[in-house]
């Protein structure tokens, strides 16, 4: 398996270990029918910059979807997901609990949260947010 595949698998594993109710994907699934769902997709990759030398340094966009409806429960899940102190549902806390993403990277962290409230994904709109995860991995 490639280093990049390992990273995407590590994101899935880390998020699902840290958030018991979460369904995580390290790829773009045909459908995410169980919520909350986290779909991790690499942002634009500048090959010379992101894969230069012996280091992979890339941002991964995590689409965090709480519901296809915009109700109070969907937003309660969202507020917990963006709160780094929430023990059970925080995306930030889950990532920071294992910054190696199950041993697949040297370090990572959430560096930004975008589109909080209404996320467009796969042609639909969802209650959710987009977390930007920066990963760094040294390769041989």
ABEGO torsion letter per residue (X at the ends): XBAAAAAAAAAAAAAAAABAABBBBABBBABBABOBBBBBBBBBBBAAAAABEABBBBBBBBBBBABABBBAAAAAAAAAAABAABAAABAAAAAAABAAGGGABABBBBABBBGBGBBBBGGBBBBEBBBBBBBBBBBX
